[in-house]
């Protein structure tokens, strides 16, 4: 590791990988605790509520983890710069819909059975690439053609 410019050097290539689904646990908890939001049809909310109850049941014995935003920030705190494509972070559609209805940020919500790791190819089973380690200490978030610097968790 190059201690001057962060983790990446010209001879090493490391990626950020994820397994599981970001924010599903937190979205499911929020859904079960919330009443019908004004901005969503009752039949859709009932479907999302059923999904949330099923998800909480599936995660009953799972260890919860912080939101993906905090997990990525921790990678940066260890001295790594990175570039992550938000669209590559695995999320469940139902969790996204719940977050939209309740005004939550899925990337800030806790997860269960979700990991973010630094790996090189070939990745461990169940891991998919969401970004890469880059020279320096910048924490870049890519969303389509937009590139921004990551804020501290909880400061959207």
Kinemage of the C-alpha trace (Angstrom):
@kinemage 1
@onewidth
@group {chain A} dominant
@subgroup {mainchain}
@vectorlist {calphas} color= white
{ca unk a 1} P 0.000 0.000 0.000
{ca unk a 2} L 1.196 3.460 -0.847
{ca unk a 3} L 0.961 5.399 2.417
{ca unk a 4} L 1.315 8.780 0.689
{ca unk a 5} L -1.526 8.499 -1.818
{ca unk a 6} L -3.917 6.103 -0.099
{ca unk a 7} L -4.361 2.473 -1.060
{ca unk a 8} L -4.101 2.142 -4.801
{ca unk a 9} L -0.877 2.086 -6.722
{ca unk a 10} L -0.258 1.429 -10.401
{ca unk a 11} L 0.478 -2.245 -9.771
{ca unk a 12} L -2.531 -3.135 -7.609
{ca unk a 13} L -6.213 -3.157 -8.406
{ca unk a 14} L -8.741 -3.494 -5.624
{ca unk a 15} L -12.483 -3.251 -5.883
{ca unk a 16} L -15.223 -2.556 -3.385
{ca unk a 17} L -17.721 -5.397 -3.330
{ca unk a 18} L -21.038 -5.920 -1.604
{ca unk a 19} L -23.224 -8.854 -0.715
{ca unk a 20} L -26.817 -8.786 0.471
{ca unk a 21} L -29.158 -5.819 0.100
{ca unk a 22} L -28.522 -2.348 1.470
{ca unk a 23} L -31.137 -0.809 3.742
{ca unk a 24} L -33.760 -3.555 3.496
{ca unk a 25} L -33.802 -4.235 7.232
{ca unk a 26} L -34.135 -0.563 8.155
{ca unk a 27} L -36.799 0.050 5.505
{ca unk a 28} L -38.790 -2.967 6.695
{ca unk a 29} L -38.607 -1.784 10.335
{ca unk a 30} L -39.691 1.719 9.359
{ca unk a 31} L -42.603 0.381 7.307
{ca unk a 32} L -43.939 -1.829 10.094
{ca unk a 33} L -43.738 1.060 12.575
{ca unk a 34} L -45.368 3.642 10.250
{ca unk a 35} L -48.984 4.298 9.452
{ca unk a 36} L -50.225 4.804 5.893
{ca unk a 37} L -48.370 7.794 4.359
{ca unk a 38} L -50.527 10.391 2.594
{ca unk a 39} L -48.552 10.090 -0.646
{ca unk a 40} L -49.200 6.394 -1.344
{ca unk a 41} L -52.231 4.278 -2.229
{ca unk a 42} L -53.525 1.954 0.477
{ca unk a 43} L -53.232 -1.209 -1.674
{ca unk a 44} L -49.569 -0.459 -2.422
{ca unk a 45} L -48.846 0.244 1.253
{ca unk a 46} L -50.480 -3.058 2.244
{ca unk a 47} L -48.225 -4.879 -0.249
{ca unk a 48} L -45.144 -3.101 1.102
{ca unk a 49} L -46.215 -3.773 4.699
{ca unk a 50} L -46.576 -7.511 3.916
{ca unk a 51} L -43.107 -7.475 2.326
{ca unk a 52} L -41.718 -5.698 5.390
{ca unk a 53} L -43.167 -8.248 7.820
{ca unk a 54} L -41.792 -11.121 5.721
{ca unk a 55} L -38.380 -9.437 5.504
{ca unk a 56} L -38.185 -8.867 9.261
{ca unk a 57} L -39.076 -12.510 9.806
{ca unk a 58} L -36.320 -13.611 7.396
{ca unk a 59} L -33.783 -11.362 9.160
{ca unk a 60} L -34.886 -12.379 12.681
{ca unk a 61} L -31.630 -14.252 13.371
{ca unk a 62} L -29.384 -11.999 11.302
{ca unk a 63} L -26.883 -9.516 12.616
{ca unk a 64} L -27.731 -5.928 11.719
{ca unk a 65} L -25.091 -3.718 10.135
{ca unk a 66} L -24.874 0.042 9.698
{ca unk a 67} L -26.098 1.647 6.497
{ca unk a 68} L -23.984 1.306 3.372
{ca unk a 69} L -23.045 4.988 3.620
{ca unk a 70} L -21.429 4.402 7.038
{ca unk a 71} L -19.725 1.197 5.840
{ca unk a 72} L -18.200 3.057 2.900
{ca unk a 73} L -17.146 5.932 5.154
{ca unk a 74} L -15.321 3.433 7.370
{ca unk a 75} L -13.332 2.253 4.332
{ca unk a 76} L -12.285 5.856 3.756
{ca unk a 77} L -11.393 6.265 7.438
{ca unk a 78} L -8.858 3.455 7.004
{ca unk a 79} L -7.036 5.666 4.481
{ca unk a 80} L -8.532 4.441 1.225
{ca unk a 81} L -9.885 6.585 -1.558
{ca unk a 82} L -12.712 5.091 -3.566
{ca unk a 83} L -15.171 5.554 -6.353
{ca unk a 84} L -18.563 3.845 -5.928
{ca unk a 85} L -21.396 3.666 -8.432
{ca unk a 86} L -24.644 4.116 -6.481
{ca unk a 87} L -26.568 2.185 -9.144
{ca unk a 88} L -24.440 -0.900 -8.475
{ca unk a 89} L -25.296 -1.065 -4.765
{ca unk a 90} L -27.775 -3.946 -4.392
{ca unk a 91} L -31.163 -2.819 -3.055
{ca unk a 92} L -34.628 -4.366 -3.030
{ca unk a 93} L -37.285 -2.473 -4.982
{ca unk a 94} L -39.739 -2.694 -2.087
{ca unk a 95} L -37.208 -1.069 0.242
{ca unk a 96} L -36.736 1.751 -2.260
{ca unk a 97} L -40.507 2.274 -2.469
{ca unk a 98} L -40.824 2.374 1.329
{ca unk a 99} L -37.995 4.915 1.550
{ca unk a 100} L -39.633 7.112 -1.077
{ca unk a 101} L -42.999 6.960 0.726
{ca unk a 102} L -41.470 7.764 4.126
{ca unk a 103} L -38.816 10.247 2.963
{ca unk a 104} L -35.898 8.046 4.081
{ca unk a 105} L -32.448 7.580 2.566
{ca unk a 106} L -31.962 3.872 1.868
{ca unk a 107} L -28.182 4.269 2.002
{ca unk a 108} L -28.385 5.514 5.615
{ca unk a 109} L -30.669 2.717 6.872
{ca unk a 110} L -29.337 -0.310 8.703
{ca unk a 111} L -29.074 -3.578 6.869
{ca unk a 112} L -28.909 -7.232 7.813
{ca unk a 113} L -26.675 -9.843 6.224
{ca unk a 114} L -25.057 -7.032 4.212
{ca unk a 115} L -21.314 -6.684 3.735
{ca unk a 116} L -19.078 -4.166 2.018
{ca unk a 117} L -15.498 -5.331 1.509
{ca unk a 118} L -12.325 -4.589 -0.407
{ca unk a 119} L -11.487 -7.474 -2.757
{ca unk a 120} L -9.645 -8.228 -5.931
{ca unk a 121} L -10.946 -10.362 -8.751
{ca unk a 122} L -12.155 -13.105 -8.617
{ca unk a 123} L -14.533 -11.985 -5.885
{ca unk a 124} L -15.716 -14.294 -3.106
{ca unk a 125} L -19.042 -16.047 -3.700
{ca unk a 126} L -22.011 -13.743 -3.348
{ca unk a 127} L -19.990 -10.541 -3.748
{ca unk a 128} L -20.569 -8.099 -6.601
{ca unk a 129} L -18.512 -5.064 -7.576
{ca unk a 130} L -19.897 -1.665 -6.588
{ca unk a 131} L -16.763 0.426 -6.988
{ca unk a 132} L -13.003 0.584 -6.837
{ca unk a 133} L -10.188 1.782 -4.644
{ca unk a 134} L -8.523 4.836 -6.197
{ca unk a 135} L -5.298 6.738 -5.520
{ca unk a 136} L -5.609 9.403 -2.847
{ca unk a 137} L -8.257 9.736 -0.194
{ca unk a 138} L -11.226 11.067 -2.157
{ca unk a 139} L -14.551 9.336 -1.527
{ca unk a 140} L -16.413 9.647 -4.828
{ca unk a 141} L -20.031 8.693 -5.416
{ca unk a 142} L -21.162 8.229 -9.003
{ca unk a 143} L -24.821 8.389 -10.012
{ca unk a 144} L -25.149 8.228 -13.777
{ca unk a 145} L -23.036 11.076 -15.089
{ca unk a 146} L -23.015 12.928 -11.756
{ca unk a 147} L -19.916 12.585 -9.597
{ca unk a 148} L -19.886 13.971 -6.068
{ca unk a 149} L -17.795 13.723 -2.938
{ca unk a 150} L -19.283 11.636 -0.162
{ca unk a 151} L -20.470 13.524 2.921
{ca unk a 152} L -20.077 12.182 6.420
{ca unk a 153} L -22.879 9.720 7.226
{ca unk a 154} L -26.043 11.383 8.444
{ca unk a 155} L -25.320 14.740 6.773
{ca unk a 156} L -27.365 14.470 3.564
